[in-house]
Amino acid sequence: MAEYTTQMDAARKGIKTKELLAVAKKEKMDADVLMDLVAKGQVIIPANKLHTCLEPNGIGNRLSTKINVNLGTSRDWTDLDMEMEKVNSAVAMGAEAIMDLSSFGDTQKFRKKLTGECPAIIGTVPIYDAVVYYHKALKEITTEEWLDIVEMHAKDGVDFMTIHCGINKETAKHFKKMKRLMNIVSRGGSIIFAWMEMTGKENPFYEHYDRILDICQKYDVTMSLGDACRPGCQADASDVSQIQELITLGELTERAWEKNVQVMIEGPGHMAIDQIAANMKIQQTLCKGAPFYVLGPLVTDIAPGYDHITSAIGGAIAATYGASFLCYVTPAEHLRLPDVDDVKEGIIAAKIAAHAADIAKGIPGAKEWDYQMSEARKALDWEKMFSLALDPEKARRYREEAKPEKEDTCSMCGNFCAVKNMNRILDGEIVSIFDE
């Protein structure tokens, strides 16, 4: 059997890996077509060679929109059991990826537990972990130590890593010149920017990018090129800093492809609705069709407590016009670490956005799902409706909490039910509202 280093390398050699065949079956796509998309970098299959319990998924052009769930410990919330409960809930609800953003405690223990037990794609941000792992002042972390953390995560089996390599000395200089309302809101971006400012050194992830690519190639880790300069408010959307960093990420994408390393690009956080489609087009052009991974975009800044909704609105539009991977946002965004209920709300909102976009994009099976729901509603088949619902438990609970007088109606309309009355009249029956 021919040897290969990464999923991209295999595709370019005409090898159909077991991961590629699994994705092709799941997506109802011809394996040769999928192989061509992976070879071109338009589809990625994040699959670290050491993540042996992985159930592979593809992300990118012509595939269904996938969602990612962020979780992890913080100094104020260190309950690993709760984080695993969130993980299990997310997987049960169909999240394709879990991103561990832990920033306190025994982060490696949790990370290894994820790659040892969780079938979802696992992502991490090594920058966060370096600060935790070395237990020393940020400015004292060396270039070599930053790079060692990347290799540690690869050895631990993570499938993709967010690497903030687009904010180099040049982009940082322009960022400082072009004043922003919210500055840098990316946690990883702000850390590496601060390190550069305090040490006077180049971003190690940019300066030693080829070494990082060698690590990713060895373990088949997908690069998620982080957007340190993503806008954190409407006022900063589509500004010079955001676009200049995206240009740099486009250059880094091609360098990764030269080494057969899979890449996706991270995209804007806060952005008005009328800018989203144009931003998707710019990304596709500058990054040669590499999959786009977006946080939101959140289409307004005034809804703390409801940002799963502001994010879902933006996510549906972004995915319709080219984004492939949506990072969920919970009601707790900007306020606190999410609890289990927040995670569920965020997942459902993101899955609604993803499915709405899949309908618009013509993804096989998307419209059919809605058609089946409409058939069930026409037949007033409540059990079928529950089985087709994104959240069957909530749908069933709502009906149970307000039972109608007659089972073939709901408590909103009762005998005024248009569906019931149209079914009857078209079947030649007499419709009577008040005397039934």
Stockholm file with secondary structure:
# STOCKHOLM 1.0

chainA/1-436         MAEYTTQMDAARKGIKTKELLAVAKKEKMDADVLMDLVAKGQVIIPANKLHTCLEPNGIGNRLSTKINVNLGTSRDWTDLDMEMEKVNSAVAMGAEAIMDLSSFGDTQKFRKKLTGECPAIIGTVPIYDAVVYYHKALKEITTEEWLDIVEMHAKDGVDFMTIHCGINKETAKHFKKMKRLMNIVSRGGSIIFAWMEMTGKENPFYEHYDRILDICQKYDVTMSLGDACRPGCQADASDVSQIQELITLGELTERAWEKNVQVMIEGPGHMAIDQIAANMKIQQTLCKGAPFYVLGPLVTDIAPGYDHITSAIGGAIAATYGASFLCYVTPAEHLRLPDVDDVKEGIIAAKIAAHAADIAKGIPGAKEWDYQMSEARKALDWEKMFSLALDPEKARRYREEAKPEKEDTCSMCGNFCAVKNMNRILDGEIVSIFDE
#=GR chainA/1-436 SS CCCCSSHHHHHHTTCCCHHHHHHHHHHTCCHHHHHHHHHHTSEECCCCTTCTTCCCCCEETTSCCEEEEEECCBTTBCCHHHHHHHHHHHHHTTCSEEEECCCSSCHHHHHHHHHHHCCSEEEECHHHHHHHHHCSCGGGCCHHHHHHHHHHHHHTTCSEEEECCSCCHHHHHHHHHSCCSSCCCCHHHHHHHHHHHHHCCCCHHHHTHHHHHHHHHHHTCEEEECCTTCCSSGGGTTCHHHHHHHHHHHHHHHHHHHTTCCEEEECCSBCCHHHHHHHHHHHHHHTTTCCEEEECCBSCSSCTTCHHHHHHHHHHHHHHTTCCEEECCCTTTTTSCCCHHHHHHHHHHHHHHHHHHHHHHTCTTHHHHHHHHHHHHHTTCHHHHHHHSSSHHHHHHHHHHTCCSSTTSCTTTGGGCHHHHHHHHHTTCCCCSSCC
#=GC SS_cons         CCCCSSHHHHHHTTCCCHHHHHHHHHHTCCHHHHHHHHHHTSEECCCCTTCTTCCCCCEETTSCCEEEEEECCBTTBCCHHHHHHHHHHHHHTTCSEEEECCCSSCHHHHHHHHHHHCCSEEEECHHHHHHHHHCSCGGGCCHHHHHHHHHHHHHTTCSEEEECCSCCHHHHHHHHHSCCSSCCCCHHHHHHHHHHHHHCCCCHHHHTHHHHHHHHHHHTCEEEECCTTCCSSGGGTTCHHHHHHHHHHHHHHHHHHHTTCCEEEECCSBCCHHHHHHHHHHHHHHTTTCCEEEECCBSCSSCTTCHHHHHHHHHHHHHHTTCCEEECCCTTTTTSCCCHHHHHHHHHHHHHHHHHHHHHHTCTTHHHHHHHHHHHHHTTCHHHHHHHSSSHHHHHHHHHHTCCSSTTSCTTTGGGCHHHHHHHHHTTCCCCSSCC
//
